[in-house]
Amino acid sequence: MIFLRWLGGFIILFWIIGLIFKIGGGFINLLLLFTALVFIIDTLLGKKKGI
């Protein structure tokens, strides 16, 4: 699931770039929604590591 977190980070980065330069429009917002869903699923289903 670490890969999904990296992927989510890149999508959020592209979303911020899209906001700054006013490009991408609705596509960037769809990617952000997808990223939020992946993060929630990862948080709920991710295995907790013991200390």
PDBQT receptor file of N, H, CA, C and O in Angstrom, charges set to zero:
ATOM      1  N   MET A   1       0.808  -1.201   0.000  1.00  0.00    +0.000 N 
ATOM      2  CA  MET A   1       0.000   0.000   0.000  1.00  0.00    +0.000 C 
ATOM      3  C   MET A   1       0.854   1.269   0.000  1.00  0.00    +0.000 C 
ATOM      4  O   MET A   1       0.329   2.369  -0.172  1.00  0.00    +0.000 OA
ATOM      5  N   ILE A   2       2.145   1.124   0.189  1.00  0.00    +0.000 N 
ATOM      6  H   ILE A   2       2.572   0.230   0.329  1.00  0.00    +0.000 HD
ATOM      7  CA  ILE A   2       3.019   2.297   0.161  1.00  0.00    +0.000 C 
ATOM      8  C   ILE A   2       2.985   2.936  -1.224  1.00  0.00    +0.000 C 
ATOM      9  O   ILE A   2       3.040   4.158  -1.358  1.00  0.00    +0.000 OA
ATOM     10  N   PHE A   3       2.891   2.085  -2.260  1.00  0.00    +0.000 N 
ATOM     11  H   PHE A   3       2.846   1.092  -2.151  1.00  0.00    +0.000 HD
ATOM     12  CA  PHE A   3       2.823   2.597  -3.622  1.00  0.00    +0.000 C 
ATOM     13  C   PHE A   3       1.614   3.505  -3.801  1.00  0.00    +0.000 C 
ATOM     14  O   PHE A   3       1.709   4.532  -4.472  1.00  0.00    +0.000 OA
ATOM     15  N   LEU A   4       0.485   3.143  -3.213  1.00  0.00    +0.000 N 
ATOM     16  H   LEU A   4       0.408   2.309  -2.667  1.00  0.00    +0.000 HD
ATOM     17  CA  LEU A   4      -0.720   3.958  -3.345  1.00  0.00    +0.000 C 
ATOM     18  C   LEU A   4      -0.547   5.310  -2.665  1.00  0.00    +0.000 C 
ATOM     19  O   LEU A   4      -1.078   6.317  -3.133  1.00  0.00    +0.000 OA
ATOM     20  N   ARG A   5       0.188   5.333  -1.573  1.00  0.00    +0.000 N 
ATOM     21  H   ARG A   5       0.620   4.515  -1.192  1.00  0.00    +0.000 HD
ATOM     22  CA  ARG A   5       0.435   6.623  -0.911  1.00  0.00    +0.000 C 
ATOM     23  C   ARG A   5       1.323   7.516  -1.771  1.00  0.00    +0.000 C 
ATOM     24  O   ARG A   5       1.092   8.722  -1.857  1.00  0.00    +0.000 OA
ATOM     25  N   TRP A   6       2.343   6.930  -2.409  1.00  0.00    +0.000 N 
ATOM     26  H   TRP A   6       2.531   5.951  -2.339  1.00  0.00    +0.000 HD
ATOM     27  CA  TRP A   6       3.189   7.712  -3.316  1.00  0.00    +0.000 C 
ATOM     28  C   TRP A   6       2.370   8.217  -4.496  1.00  0.00    +0.000 C 
ATOM     29  O   TRP A   6       2.496   9.373  -4.900  1.00  0.00    +0.000 OA
ATOM     30  N   LEU A   7       1.533   7.345  -5.044  1.00  0.00    +0.000 N 
ATOM     31  H   LEU A   7       1.431   6.406  -4.716  1.00  0.00    +0.000 HD
ATOM     32  CA  LEU A   7       0.678   7.739  -6.159  1.00  0.00    +0.000 C 
ATOM     33  C   LEU A   7      -0.248   8.876  -5.741  1.00  0.00    +0.000 C 
ATOM     34  O   LEU A   7      -0.439   9.834  -6.489  1.00  0.00    +0.000 OA
ATOM     35  N   GLY A   8      -0.812   8.769  -4.565  1.00  0.00    +0.000 N 
ATOM     36  H   GLY A   8      -0.657   7.991  -3.957  1.00  0.00    +0.000 HD
ATOM     37  CA  GLY A   8      -1.673   9.828  -4.045  1.00  0.00    +0.000 C 
ATOM     38  C   GLY A   8      -0.923  11.137  -3.874  1.00  0.00    +0.000 C 
ATOM     39  O   GLY A   8      -1.456  12.207  -4.168  1.00  0.00    +0.000 OA
ATOM     40  N   GLY A   9       0.300  11.054  -3.403  1.00  0.00    +0.000 N 
ATOM     41  H   GLY A   9       0.732  10.184  -3.164  1.00  0.00    +0.000 HD
ATOM     42  CA  GLY A   9       1.118  12.257  -3.247  1.00  0.00    +0.000 C 
ATOM     43  C   GLY A   9       1.385  12.946  -4.575  1.00  0.00    +0.000 C 
ATOM     44  O   GLY A   9       1.333  14.173  -4.666  1.00  0.00    +0.000 OA
ATOM     45  N   PHE A  10       1.672  12.154  -5.608  1.00  0.00    +0.000 N 
ATOM     46  H   PHE A  10       1.714  11.158  -5.534  1.00  0.00    +0.000 HD
ATOM     47  CA  PHE A  10       1.897  12.738  -6.931  1.00  0.00    +0.000 C 
ATOM     48  C   PHE A  10       0.628  13.369  -7.484  1.00  0.00    +0.000 C 
ATOM     49  O   PHE A  10       0.682  14.431  -8.104  1.00  0.00    +0.000 OA
ATOM     50  N   ILE A  11      -0.503  12.731  -7.267  1.00  0.00    +0.000 N 
ATOM     51  H   ILE A  11      -0.547  11.868  -6.763  1.00  0.00    +0.000 HD
ATOM     52  CA  ILE A  11      -1.756  13.289  -7.771  1.00  0.00    +0.000 C 
ATOM     53  C   ILE A  11      -2.082  14.596  -7.060  1.00  0.00    +0.000 C 
ATOM     54  O   ILE A  11      -2.543  15.544  -7.696  1.00  0.00    +0.000 OA
ATOM     55  N   ILE A  12      -1.851  14.659  -5.758  1.00  0.00    +0.000 N 
ATOM     56  H   ILE A  12      -1.477  13.888  -5.242  1.00  0.00    +0.000 HD
ATOM     57  CA  ILE A  12      -2.076  15.910  -5.033  1.00  0.00    +0.000 C 
ATOM     58  C   ILE A  12      -1.117  16.986  -5.524  1.00  0.00    +0.000 C 
ATOM     59  O   ILE A  12      -1.501  18.150  -5.637  1.00  0.00    +0.000 OA
ATOM     60  N   LEU A  13       0.124  16.612  -5.818  1.00  0.00    +0.000 N 
ATOM     61  H   LEU A  13       0.436  15.666  -5.726  1.00  0.00    +0.000 HD
ATOM     62  CA  LEU A  13       1.088  17.563  -6.369  1.00  0.00    +0.000 C 
ATOM     63  C   LEU A  13       0.596  18.130  -7.699  1.00  0.00    +0.000 C 
ATOM     64  O   LEU A  13       0.655  19.339  -7.921  1.00  0.00    +0.000 OA
ATOM     65  N   PHE A  14       0.111  17.253  -8.584  1.00  0.00    +0.000 N 
ATOM     66  H   PHE A  14       0.064  16.271  -8.403  1.00  0.00    +0.000 HD
ATOM     67  CA  PHE A  14      -0.409  17.725  -9.866  1.00  0.00    +0.000 C 
ATOM     68  C   PHE A  14      -1.652  18.592  -9.675  1.00  0.00    +0.000 C 
ATOM     69  O   PHE A  14      -1.875  19.530 -10.440  1.00  0.00    +0.000 OA
ATOM     70  N   TRP A  15      -2.462  18.285  -8.659  1.00  0.00    +0.000 N 
ATOM     71  H   TRP A  15      -2.281  17.523  -8.038  1.00  0.00    +0.000 HD
ATOM     72  CA  TRP A  15      -3.650  19.087  -8.381  1.00  0.00    +0.000 C 
ATOM     73  C   TRP A  15      -3.241  20.501  -7.973  1.00  0.00    +0.000 C 
ATOM     74  O   TRP A  15      -3.830  21.481  -8.431  1.00  0.00    +0.000 OA
ATOM     75  N   ILE A  16      -2.228  20.601  -7.108  1.00  0.00    +0.000 N 
ATOM     76  H   ILE A  16      -1.750  19.805  -6.736  1.00  0.00    +0.000 HD
ATOM     77  CA  ILE A  16      -1.757  21.915  -6.667  1.00  0.00    +0.000 C 
ATOM     78  C   ILE A  16      -1.176  22.694  -7.841  1.00  0.00    +0.000 C 
ATOM     79  O   ILE A  16      -1.419  23.894  -7.971  1.00  0.00    +0.000 OA
ATOM     80  N   ILE A  17      -0.413  22.021  -8.695  1.00  0.00    +0.000 N 
ATOM     81  H   ILE A  17      -0.216  21.046  -8.589  1.00  0.00    +0.000 HD
ATOM     82  CA  ILE A  17       0.129  22.677  -9.890  1.00  0.00    +0.000 C 
ATOM     83  C   ILE A  17      -1.011  23.158 -10.782  1.00  0.00    +0.000 C 
ATOM     84  O   ILE A  17      -0.944  24.253 -11.340  1.00  0.00    +0.000 OA
ATOM     85  N   GLY A  18      -2.056  22.343 -10.918  1.00  0.00    +0.000 N 
ATOM     86  H   GLY A  18      -2.110  21.453 -10.465  1.00  0.00    +0.000 HD
ATOM     87  CA  GLY A  18      -3.216  22.729 -11.710  1.00  0.00    +0.000 C 
ATOM     88  C   GLY A  18      -3.918  23.949 -11.138  1.00  0.00    +0.000 C 
ATOM     89  O   GLY A  18      -4.387  24.804 -11.890  1.00  0.00    +0.000 OA
ATOM     90  N   LEU A  19      -3.996  24.040  -9.817  1.00  0.00    +0.000 N 
ATOM     91  H   LEU A  19      -3.615  23.346  -9.206  1.00  0.00    +0.000 HD
ATOM     92  CA  LEU A  19      -4.614  25.213  -9.199  1.00  0.00    +0.000 C 
ATOM     93  C   LEU A  19      -3.778  26.467  -9.430  1.00  0.00    +0.000 C 
ATOM     94  O   LEU A  19      -4.316  27.548  -9.669  1.00  0.00    +0.000 OA
ATOM     95  N   ILE A  20      -2.474  26.315  -9.357  1.00  0.00    +0.000 N 
ATOM     96  H   ILE A  20      -2.036  25.437  -9.163  1.00  0.00    +0.000 HD
ATOM     97  CA  ILE A  20      -1.593  27.470  -9.516  1.00  0.00    +0.000 C 
ATOM     98  C   ILE A  20      -1.637  27.994 -10.947  1.00  0.00    +0.000 C 
ATOM     99  O   ILE A  20      -1.734  29.202 -11.162  1.00  0.00    +0.000 OA
ATOM    100  N   PHE A  21      -1.565  27.095 -11.924  1.00  0.00    +0.000 N 
ATOM    101  H   PHE A  21      -1.486  26.114 -11.749  1.00  0.00    +0.000 HD
ATOM    102  CA  PHE A  21      -1.470  27.520 -13.315  1.00  0.00    +0.000 C 
ATOM    103  C   PHE A  21      -2.800  27.485 -14.053  1.00  0.00    +0.000 C 
ATOM    104  O   PHE A  21      -2.847  27.747 -15.254  1.00  0.00    +0.000 OA
ATOM    105  N   LYS A  22      -3.892  27.162 -13.342  1.00  0.00    +0.000 N 
ATOM    106  H   LYS A  22      -3.855  26.949 -12.366  1.00  0.00    +0.000 HD
ATOM    107  CA  LYS A  22      -5.240  27.143 -13.921  1.00  0.00    +0.000 C 
ATOM    108  C   LYS A  22      -5.337  26.209 -15.126  1.00  0.00    +0.000 C 
ATOM    109  O   LYS A  22      -5.917  26.569 -16.150  1.00  0.00    +0.000 OA
ATOM    110  N   ILE A  23      -4.766  25.006 -15.002  1.00  0.00    +0.000 N 
ATOM    111  H   ILE A  23      -4.294  24.714 -14.170  1.00  0.00    +0.000 HD
ATOM    112  CA  ILE A  23      -4.872  24.021 -16.073  1.00  0.00    +0.000 C 
ATOM    113  C   ILE A  23      -5.506  22.749 -15.534  1.00  0.00    +0.000 C 
ATOM    114  O   ILE A  23      -5.494  22.508 -14.327  1.00  0.00    +0.000 OA
ATOM    115  N   GLY A  24      -6.047  21.953 -16.405  1.00  0.00    +0.000 N 
ATOM    116  H   GLY A  24      -6.056  22.148 -17.386  1.00  0.00    +0.000 HD
ATOM    117  CA  GLY A  24      -6.574  20.658 -16.004  1.00  0.00    +0.000 C 
ATOM    118  C   GLY A  24      -8.061  20.658 -15.719  1.00  0.00    +0.000 C 
ATOM    119  O   GLY A  24      -8.753  19.697 -16.055  1.00  0.00    +0.000 OA
ATOM    120  N   GLY A  25      -8.558  21.706 -15.112  1.00  0.00    +0.000 N 
ATOM    121  H   GLY A  25      -7.996  22.486 -14.839  1.00  0.00    +0.000 HD
ATOM    122  CA  GLY A  25      -9.980  21.820 -14.843  1.00  0.00    +0.000 C 
ATOM    123  C   GLY A  25     -10.555  20.660 -14.054  1.00  0.00    +0.000 C 
ATOM    124  O   GLY A  25     -10.043  20.296 -12.995  1.00  0.00    +0.000 OA
ATOM    125  N   GLY A  26     -11.625  20.084 -14.581  1.00  0.00    +0.000 N 
ATOM    126  H   GLY A  26     -12.041  20.380 -15.441  1.00  0.00    +0.000 HD
ATOM    127  CA  GLY A  26     -12.346  19.023 -13.897  1.00  0.00    +0.000 C 
ATOM    128  C   GLY A  26     -11.557  17.742 -13.757  1.00  0.00    +0.000 C 
ATOM    129  O   GLY A  26     -11.771  16.988 -12.808  1.00  0.00    +0.000 OA
ATOM    130  N   PHE A  27     -10.641  17.477 -14.689  1.00  0.00    +0.000 N 
ATOM    131  H   PHE A  27     -10.467  18.089 -15.460  1.00  0.00    +0.000 HD
ATOM    132  CA  PHE A  27      -9.860  16.242 -14.635  1.00  0.00    +0.000 C 
ATOM    133  C   PHE A  27      -9.019  16.179 -13.368  1.00  0.00    +0.000 C 
ATOM    134  O   PHE A  27      -8.914  15.126 -12.740  1.00  0.00    +0.000 OA
ATOM    135  N   ILE A  28      -8.426  17.294 -12.996  1.00  0.00    +0.000 N 
ATOM    136  H   ILE A  28      -8.511  18.150 -13.506  1.00  0.00    +0.000 HD
ATOM    137  CA  ILE A  28      -7.607  17.340 -11.788  1.00  0.00    +0.000 C 
ATOM    138  C   ILE A  28      -8.474  17.078 -10.559  1.00  0.00    +0.000 C 
ATOM    139  O   ILE A  28      -8.050  16.386  -9.633  1.00  0.00    +0.000 OA
ATOM    140  N   ASN A  29      -9.691  17.633 -10.551  1.00  0.00    +0.000 N 
ATOM    141  H   ASN A  29     -10.035  18.195 -11.303  1.00  0.00    +0.000 HD
ATOM    142  CA  ASN A  29     -10.571  17.408  -9.407  1.00  0.00    +0.000 C 
ATOM    143  C   ASN A  29     -11.002  15.949  -9.310  1.00  0.00    +0.000 C 
ATOM    144  O   ASN A  29     -11.156  15.425  -8.206  1.00  0.00    +0.000 OA
ATOM    145  N   LEU A  30     -11.197  15.287 -10.446  1.00  0.00    +0.000 N 
ATOM    146  H   LEU A  30     -11.071  15.712 -11.342  1.00  0.00    +0.000 HD
ATOM    147  CA  LEU A  30     -11.519  13.860 -10.428  1.00  0.00    +0.000 C 
ATOM    148  C   LEU A  30     -10.352  13.045  -9.876  1.00  0.00    +0.000 C 
ATOM    149  O   LEU A  30     -10.555  12.095  -9.120  1.00  0.00    +0.000 OA
ATOM    150  N   LEU A  31      -9.134  13.419 -10.257  1.00  0.00    +0.000 N 
ATOM    151  H   LEU A  31      -8.969  14.190 -10.872  1.00  0.00    +0.000 HD
ATOM    152  CA  LEU A  31      -7.962  12.731  -9.720  1.00  0.00    +0.000 C 
ATOM    153  C   LEU A  31      -7.853  12.930  -8.210  1.00  0.00    +0.000 C 
ATOM    154  O   LEU A  31      -7.482  12.006  -7.486  1.00  0.00    +0.000 OA
ATOM    155  N   LEU A  32      -8.175  14.127  -7.739  1.00  0.00    +0.000 N 
ATOM    156  H   LEU A  32      -8.476  14.877  -8.328  1.00  0.00    +0.000 HD
ATOM    157  CA  LEU A  32      -8.128  14.393  -6.307  1.00  0.00    +0.000 C 
ATOM    158  C   LEU A  32      -9.168  13.555  -5.568  1.00  0.00    +0.000 C 
ATOM    159  O   LEU A  32      -8.887  13.030  -4.491  1.00  0.00    +0.000 OA
ATOM    160  N   LEU A  33     -10.354  13.426  -6.130  1.00  0.00    +0.000 N 
ATOM    161  H   LEU A  33     -10.583  13.852  -7.006  1.00  0.00    +0.000 HD
ATOM    162  CA  LEU A  33     -11.387  12.590  -5.527  1.00  0.00    +0.000 C 
ATOM    163  C   LEU A  33     -10.929  11.136  -5.457  1.00  0.00    +0.000 C 
ATOM    164  O   LEU A  33     -11.119  10.468  -4.441  1.00  0.00    +0.000 OA
ATOM    165  N   PHE A  34     -10.325  10.649  -6.544  1.00  0.00    +0.000 N 
ATOM    166  H   PHE A  34     -10.171  11.192  -7.369  1.00  0.00    +0.000 HD
ATOM    167  CA  PHE A  34      -9.795   9.289  -6.572  1.00  0.00    +0.000 C 
ATOM    168  C   PHE A  34      -8.722   9.109  -5.499  1.00  0.00    +0.000 C 
ATOM    169  O   PHE A  34      -8.678   8.083  -4.821  1.00  0.00    +0.000 OA
ATOM    170  N   THR A  35      -7.868  10.103  -5.355  1.00  0.00    +0.000 N 
ATOM    171  H   THR A  35      -7.903  10.936  -5.906  1.00  0.00    +0.000 HD
ATOM    172  CA  THR A  35      -6.807  10.047  -4.355  1.00  0.00    +0.000 C 
ATOM    173  C   THR A  35      -7.378   9.980  -2.942  1.00  0.00    +0.000 C 
ATOM    174  O   THR A  35      -6.891   9.219  -2.105  1.00  0.00    +0.000 OA
ATOM    175  N   ALA A  36      -8.400  10.769  -2.683  1.00  0.00    +0.000 N 
ATOM    176  H   ALA A  36      -8.796  11.387  -3.362  1.00  0.00    +0.000 HD
ATOM    177  CA  ALA A  36      -9.026  10.753  -1.361  1.00  0.00    +0.000 C 
ATOM    178  C   ALA A  36      -9.626   9.385  -1.067  1.00  0.00    +0.000 C 
ATOM    179  O   ALA A  36      -9.506   8.881   0.050  1.00  0.00    +0.000 OA
ATOM    180  N   LEU A  37     -10.271   8.781  -2.060  1.00  0.00    +0.000 N 
ATOM    181  H   LEU A  37     -10.369   9.191  -2.967  1.00  0.00    +0.000 HD
ATOM    182  CA  LEU A  37     -10.852   7.453  -1.869  1.00  0.00    +0.000 C 
ATOM    183  C   LEU A  37      -9.774   6.411  -1.589  1.00  0.00    +0.000 C 
ATOM    184  O   LEU A  37      -9.936   5.569  -0.706  1.00  0.00    +0.000 OA
ATOM    185  N   VAL A  38      -8.680   6.467  -2.337  1.00  0.00    +0.000 N 
ATOM    186  H   VAL A  38      -8.549   7.151  -3.055  1.00  0.00    +0.000 HD
ATOM    187  CA  VAL A  38      -7.582   5.516  -2.125  1.00  0.00    +0.000 C 
ATOM    188  C   VAL A  38      -6.992   5.691  -0.729  1.00  0.00    +0.000 C 
ATOM    189  O   VAL A  38      -6.685   4.705  -0.060  1.00  0.00    +0.000 OA
ATOM    190  N   PHE A  39      -6.832   6.931  -0.286  1.00  0.00    +0.000 N 
ATOM    191  H   PHE A  39      -7.081   7.732  -0.829  1.00  0.00    +0.000 HD
ATOM    192  CA  PHE A  39      -6.288   7.186   1.047  1.00  0.00    +0.000 C 
ATOM    193  C   PHE A  39      -7.208   6.622   2.131  1.00  0.00    +0.000 C 
ATOM    194  O   PHE A  39      -6.737   6.012   3.090  1.00  0.00    +0.000 OA
ATOM    195  N   ILE A  40      -8.515   6.824   1.980  1.00  0.00    +0.000 N 
ATOM    196  H   ILE A  40      -8.898   7.320   1.200  1.00  0.00    +0.000 HD
ATOM    197  CA  ILE A  40      -9.470   6.312   2.967  1.00  0.00    +0.000 C 
ATOM    198  C   ILE A  40      -9.446   4.791   2.999  1.00  0.00    +0.000 C 
ATOM    199  O   ILE A  40      -9.437   4.190   4.073  1.00  0.00    +0.000 OA
ATOM    200  N   ILE A  41      -9.435   4.168   1.823  1.00  0.00    +0.000 N 
ATOM    201  H   ILE A  41      -9.443   4.657   0.951  1.00  0.00    +0.000 HD
ATOM    202  CA  ILE A  41      -9.389   2.706   1.760  1.00  0.00    +0.000 C 
ATOM    203  C   ILE A  41      -8.094   2.189   2.375  1.00  0.00    +0.000 C 
ATOM    204  O   ILE A  41      -8.107   1.205   3.114  1.00  0.00    +0.000 OA
ATOM    205  N   ASP A  42      -6.983   2.845   2.076  1.00  0.00    +0.000 N 
ATOM    206  H   ASP A  42      -6.973   3.645   1.476  1.00  0.00    +0.000 HD
ATOM    207  CA  ASP A  42      -5.690   2.435   2.624  1.00  0.00    +0.000 C 
ATOM    208  C   ASP A  42      -5.678   2.573   4.143  1.00  0.00    +0.000 C 
ATOM    209  O   ASP A  42      -5.136   1.719   4.844  1.00  0.00    +0.000 OA
ATOM    210  N   THR A  43      -6.269   3.635   4.642  1.00  0.00    +0.000 N 
ATOM    211  H   THR A  43      -6.710   4.329   4.073  1.00  0.00    +0.000 HD
ATOM    212  CA  THR A  43      -6.312   3.855   6.080  1.00  0.00    +0.000 C 
ATOM    213  C   THR A  43      -7.172   2.807   6.779  1.00  0.00    +0.000 C 
ATOM    214  O   THR A  43      -6.806   2.306   7.842  1.00  0.00    +0.000 OA
ATOM    215  N   LEU A  44      -8.307   2.479   6.185  1.00  0.00    +0.000 N 
ATOM    216  H   LEU A  44      -8.605   2.886   5.322  1.00  0.00    +0.000 HD
ATOM    217  CA  LEU A  44      -9.214   1.521   6.812  1.00  0.00    +0.000 C 
ATOM    218  C   LEU A  44      -8.718   0.084   6.714  1.00  0.00    +0.000 C 
ATOM    219  O   LEU A  44      -8.880  -0.694   7.654  1.00  0.00    +0.000 OA
ATOM    220  N   LEU A  45      -8.117  -0.271   5.588  1.00  0.00    +0.000 N 
ATOM    221  H   LEU A  45      -7.986   0.361   4.825  1.00  0.00    +0.000 HD
ATOM    222  CA  LEU A  45      -7.718  -1.652   5.362  1.00  0.00    +0.000 C 
ATOM    223  C   LEU A  45      -6.244  -1.924   5.635  1.00  0.00    +0.000 C 
ATOM    224  O   LEU A  45      -5.818  -3.078   5.678  1.00  0.00    +0.000 OA
ATOM    225  N   GLY A  46      -5.469  -0.861   5.819  1.00  0.00    +0.000 N 
ATOM    226  H   GLY A  46      -5.815   0.076   5.785  1.00  0.00    +0.000 HD
ATOM    227  CA  GLY A  46      -4.026  -1.029   6.033  1.00  0.00    +0.000 C 
ATOM    228  C   GLY A  46      -3.735  -1.740   7.340  1.00  0.00    +0.000 C 
ATOM    229  O   GLY A  46      -4.428  -1.558   8.341  1.00  0.00    +0.000 OA
ATOM    230  N   LYS A  47      -2.696  -2.551   7.304  1.00  0.00    +0.000 N 
ATOM    231  H   LYS A  47      -2.133  -2.699   6.491  1.00  0.00    +0.000 HD
ATOM    232  CA  LYS A  47      -2.301  -3.276   8.512  1.00  0.00    +0.000 C 
ATOM    233  C   LYS A  47      -1.528  -2.342   9.431  1.00  0.00    +0.000 C 
ATOM    234  O   LYS A  47      -0.682  -1.565   8.989  1.00  0.00    +0.000 OA
ATOM    235  N   LYS A  48      -1.829  -2.435  10.684  1.00  0.00    +0.000 N 
ATOM    236  H   LYS A  48      -2.516  -3.066  11.043  1.00  0.00    +0.000 HD
ATOM    237  CA  LYS A  48      -1.137  -1.613  11.670  1.00  0.00    +0.000 C 
ATOM    238  C   LYS A  48       0.160  -2.313  12.079  1.00  0.00    +0.000 C 
ATOM    239  O   LYS A  48       0.167  -3.511  12.362  1.00  0.00    +0.000 OA
ATOM    240  N   LYS A  49       1.241  -1.561  12.104  1.00  0.00    +0.000 N 
ATOM    241  H   LYS A  49       1.236  -0.588  11.874  1.00  0.00    +0.000 HD
ATOM    242  CA  LYS A  49       2.531  -2.125  12.497  1.00  0.00    +0.000 C 
ATOM    243  C   LYS A  49       2.707  -1.978  14.002  1.00  0.00    +0.000 C 
ATOM    244  O   LYS A  49       2.421  -0.927  14.574  1.00  0.00    +0.000 OA
ATOM    245  N   GLY A  50       3.171  -3.025  14.621  1.00  0.00    +0.000 N 
ATOM    246  H   GLY A  50       3.404  -3.879  14.156  1.00  0.00    +0.000 HD
ATOM    247  CA  GLY A  50       3.440  -2.982  16.057  1.00  0.00    +0.000 C 
ATOM    248  C   GLY A  50       4.749  -2.275  16.343  1.00  0.00    +0.000 C 
ATOM    249  O   GLY A  50       5.625  -2.187  15.484  1.00  0.00    +0.000 OA
ATOM    250  N   ILE A  51       4.867  -1.780  17.545  1.00  0.00    +0.000 N 
ATOM    251  H   ILE A  51       4.155  -1.852  18.244  1.00  0.00    +0.000 HD
ATOM    252  CA  ILE A  51       6.093  -1.066  17.923  1.00  0.00    +0.000 C 
ATOM    253  C   ILE A  51       7.116  -2.054  18.422  1.00  0.00    +0.000 C 
ATOM    254  O   ILE A  51       8.223  -1.663  18.792  1.00  0.00    +0.000 OA
TER     255      ILE A  51
